[in-house]
Structure formats: C-alpha cells, structure tokens
Amino acid sequence: MSKKKNKPRMKKVAECVSAVKYAPKKGNCVAKQESGGFPWESLGARNDVLKSFNLRFPEPYLIKLRYIAEHTPNSMNKFCVTVLTRAIDEKIKALTK
C-alpha cells in the first residue's frame, strides 16, 4: 500500500497578499479601500500581462462558440475576452455606483 503524497496547500489570496485589506461591503456595493482604490487598482495589475482562466461550457454552447469562431475573424478566445471584459466592466460600474 503506497502513501499518497499530499499536494501543497494552495494559499488564499488574502494570505498571499497580506498587505491588502479589503473594505467591508455596503449593501451590494464593495466600498473603496481606505488607501483610495479598489483591489484591481492597488494590486499592481497590468494590462500588458495576460492571465489564464478556464471556462466550462455546456456542450451545445461550446459548439456554438466554435461555430462563431469559424464564421467570424475572431478566435473563440478573442470572442470570449471581448464579450466578458465588456460585461465585467458593466457589472463593476453597477456595483460601485
């Protein structure tokens, strides 16, 4: 019987970035930090650095996404990034009014 090797514990964002103190929520809106910015403004996030995030689609939607990519100049990734960044900005605008 072999022993399973334990995977190293993934640290939470709050543990990795202990200097960042997230402000309490006010209703549905997240208040700005006392330092004067939101987490994405004060963590040194850069527009020229691209990070990966995997999405799980129901199969019919993945087929639809492939169809869109085949019939437009955009790749599946470019289409998703374009649509999602717009939606994220709209949601942030609504949450931070």
Buried (B, 14 or more C-beta within 10 A) or exposed (E): EEEEEEEEEEEEEEEEBEEEEEEEEEEEEBEBBEEEEBBEEBEEEEEEEEEEEEEEEEEEEEEEBEEBBEEEEBEBEEBBBEEEEEEEEEEEEEEEE
